[in-house]
């Protein structure tokens, strides 16, 4: 401390004697402490105040330039016993009235709060308890959110499991009932009547007042996944419908009236189209655009711009799968998103491929 003085005072109208201590710390704060002369801690009162705060307290302190000067003058006042003491027992405060007779008889009032340190400590403990409670509430919310998300993920997984189980059961049931009756017309990919009707209605827009019959030409699971097997079964045949089912349970394909061959050439066809049964959408060939690309190195290949396929099956499709192109590079109309036909992904793995000869009767 840079300044420290103590005084024993007997105030008027007060039975006990008090000790007043005035200190100045290194941070330029005045510490004014009033205690019972016997030193009982529970009777201690103190105030810690800066020079700026003292200046705002009364005009009296505005005449001092430093905290030391202020403390020394305050000590002088106490030495001359120009003090008065008032006690407010209800609010646990003591008012120390410093009478300054030479300064227009103004009185300087300083309030000393009882047990201030204990009060600060209790407030700190209370704040820590509030902080701990807020942390526990936050942790509780995180746990609840995680439980909710886990429940939603589990529910989605169960619904997907039910959907796939039902599809597989219906697929097998349909295959058992129909395959033996007409193996050349039955599809392992399209077995729902609604999907068959969607394709039939599309063909009726191309060939009004006509009916459609299908004859199976190529099936990957039966004839192998090599592109050579596709060409050996499908080349030089007009009107072929390509059906693809991916490992993600997406079903799409295309149709062309042009013939497939292995000559590495592109061909036009104004009746060609692509389709998605999952999204119930058709994509017709753009005017004056190439429809298909014929090559021994690929299976069915529907054209796109810049040597990109709108829809294509690779050789050895079990391993290499297939791919589609971005919407701006397709030769077919109607794509709103890139790789839309494959759910937003460029490449796909293949469960099954079928090619049917479409007979218009």
N, C-alpha and C positions, 0 to 999 in steps of 0.2 A: 504494500500500500504506500502511496506517496504522501498520504496525510491521515493522521489518526489522533483523535482527542476524545477523552471521556470526562464526564461531569456527573457529580452526584447532586441531585436537585430535590427540594421539597416544594411541591406545588401547593398553592393556596387551595383550601377546601378539600385537600386529599390527605388522608392519614399516613399513607405509606411514602417512603422515600424511593425515588427512581434513579436509575443510572442511565444517562444518555451517552451514546457512543456515535461519533461522527467519523466516517472513513471515506477516503477517495481511492478508488481502484485504478488499475492501469488503463482501463477503458474509459476513464473520465466519467465515472458514475459516482454519485454521492450515496453512501449507505448511512441512513439515520436509524439507529436502533434504540428503542426505549425498553428497559427491562426492570424487573423488580430488583431492588438492591441486593436481596439475598440470593439472586441468581437462579430463581426457579424458571425452568425453560418454558413451562406452559404459560408464563406471564410475559413472554417476549413479544415485542411488536417491532416491526421494522419497515423501512421504505427504501427502495432503490430507485434513484431518479437521475436523469441526465440534466446538464445545464440548460439545454433547450426546453426540457419539460418544466424546469423551475422558472424559467423566464416567462413561460406561458401561465404559470400559476398566479403570479402577482407582479405588479410594476416594480416592487422592491428589488427583485432579482435582475431586472434589466440593467442595473448599474454595474454589474460585474462582467468582466471579460473572460474569466477563467473559472473552472470548477474549484480550484484550490482557493482562489480569492473568495468565492462564495462560501466554501466550507469554513474558512477562517472567520469570516464575518458572522456566520451562523454560530460558531463557537463563542465568539465575543458576546453575542446576544445572550447565549445560555449562561455564560459566566456572570453577566450582569443580572441574571435571573429575571429578565424581562419576558417571562413566559407565563402562559396560562394553560391549564389542562382541563379538558372536558372529556368525559367518558360516556360512550354510548354502548351500554351493556347489551342491548337487544341485537345490535348489528356487530358486536364484538370488535369495535373500533375505538381508538383514542384520537382525539383531535388535539394536536399540539399547536397552541396559538402563540406565535412569536410577535411581540409588540415592538415596533420600531418607532420610537418617539421622534427621532430626527427626520423621519421621512413622511411628512404630512399625516402622521398618526395612523398610517395604514397598518393593518394587521395581516400577517402572512399565515395562511392556514395550511398545515400539512397533515394528511390523514395517514395514520399508521395502522396497517391491517394485521390483526392477530393471527398467529399460526399460519402465515402465508405459505411457508415451505411445505407444511403438511397438506395444505389445500392443493398446492401444485402437484404434489406427489399423488394424491387421490385422483386428481383429474387425469394425470398421466396413466395411472392404472386403469381408470375407466376407459380411456381412449384405446389402450391396448386390448381391453376386453372387447370393445366395439370392433377393432380391426380383426381380432381373431374370429368374431362372429361373422363378419363380412366374408372372411376367407372361407369359413365353413359353409356359408350360404352359397358362395360361388362354386365350391367343390360339389355341393349337393346338386346344383343346377347342371354341372357338367356330367355328373353320374346319371341324372335323369335323362339328359339329352342322349347320352350314349345308350342307355337302356332302350329309349324310344327308337333310335336309329337301328340298333340290333334287332328290335322287334319288327320294324318295317322291312329290313333286309331279309329276315327269316320268312316273313309273310310273302315277299316277292319270290323268294326261292321256292317256297312251297307251291305257289300258284304256277310258276314256270314248270315245276316238276309234274304237277297235275296235268298241265297243258300238253307237255311232251309225252307223258304216259298215255293220255287219251288219244293223241295223234298216232302214236305207235300202235296202240291197240286197234284203232279203226283201220290203220294201214294194213296190218296183218290180217284182220278179219276180212277186209275187202279183197285182199290178194287171195285168201283161201277160197272165197266164194266165187270169184270171177276168173281167176287165172286159168283154171282148168277148162272153163267154158269157151273162152275166146282169147288165147294168149297173144294173138297178133293185133288185137285192138285194145287190150287192157294196158293201162299205164300204171307203173309203180310210183310215179310222182304225182299225177293228177288222178285222184280217186273220188273227190267230192263232186257231186252233181252241180253245185253252184259254180265251181271252177270250170267244169266242162261247158256249162252254159255261157259263161263269160267269153270263152274262146269261140264257141259256136256263133254267138251274136256278132262278134267281130268279123268272122268270115262272111256272115250274111250282109254286112255293110260293103264288103268287097265284091261278093257274088250274090246279088239280091235274088230272092225266091229260090235259092238253092239249099240243099242239105249237105252236110259234111260227114265223110267217113274217114277213118284213120287205119293205116296199116303200119305196123311196127317194122322199121328198117334196121335200127341200130340201138343197142342197149349196152352201156359200158360194163355193167356187172355180168353180162352174158357174153359179150364179144371182145372184151379186153379194153384197156384204157389207151391203147396206142392210136395215134391219128391215122395210121395206115388201115386199121380196122374200120374206122368211121368212113374213110374214102372208099374202101372196098364194098361197103354196104350201101352207100348213099350217092356216089358219083353218078352224074348223067341222069338224075331223076328230078323232074320238075315238081314244085309244090311240096316243100319239106318243112315240117314244124319241129323246132329244136326245143326240148325241155331240159332244164337244169335245176337240180336241187342241191343246195350248199350244206355244209356242215352246220351253218347257223339256222337251218330250217327256212331258208329263203327259196322261193320258187320263181324263176323267171326264164326267159328264152326269147326266141325270135322265129320269124317265118320269112321265107323267100320262095318266089316262083322261078328264080334262076336256078341253074343246075350247078352242083358242086363238082369240082374236078381237081387234079393235082398239078395244074399248069402254071402256078404262081402268077395268076392274073386276077384283076378286079372285074366285077360285073355290076351292071345296073339292073334295077327292078323297081318299078313304081308302086308295086303292091307290097313291098317288104315292110315289116314292122317288128319292133321289139315290144316286150310286155313284162309286167310284174304282177303276179297274182296276189302277192302280199299287199301291195298298194292299190290293186285294181286299176292299173294304168296301162295305156298303150302309147307307143312312141312311133309314129309313122315316118317313113323315109322322107328326107328333105328333097325338094324338087331339084332335079338334075344332079343328084348326088349318087356316088357309088354305094351299092348295097352290101356286097359281100366280097371277101378276098379268098381266093382258092389257093391253097398251098399244101404240099405233102407234110410240111413241118408243123401244121396246126390242125386241130379239129374244126368245128364250126367257127367262123370268123365273120362278124358283122362290122362293116367299115366305120372308121372315124377319120377325122382330119389328121394331117401331119404324121401319117403312118401309125397312128394310135387306133386300137380297136374300140368300137362302141361296146362290143361284147365278144369275147373270144375264149376258146378252150385250148389249152396247151397240149402238146404231145405228152404222153405218159401223165395223164391228168390226175391220177391218184397221188402223184408226187408234186407235179408242177401246178395243178389247179388251173385257174383261169383269171381273167381280169376284165375291167371295164374302164372307161375314160371319163375325163372331166366333161361337164355339160357343154362347154364351148367348143370342144373338140369332137363332138359326136355328129354323125351324119343323119341323126334321127331327131325329130322335133319332140318337144314336151318335157325335157329335163329341166327341173327348177334348181336342183342341187347337184354338186359334183358326186359322181359314183352313186347316184340316187338308186339305181336299180339294185345295188348291192348294199343298201343301208348305209351309204356314206363311206364305204371302204373300196379301195381300188382292186385288190386281189381277193380271191375266195378259194376255199377248199371245196372239193366236189364229193358229194355222196353218190349221186347218180346222174347219168345223162341218157336221154332217149331222143331218137329222131323218128318221126312218123311221116309216111307219105300221106298227104292230104288229098283225098278224092272229093271233088265237087260233083254232086249228082242231082 
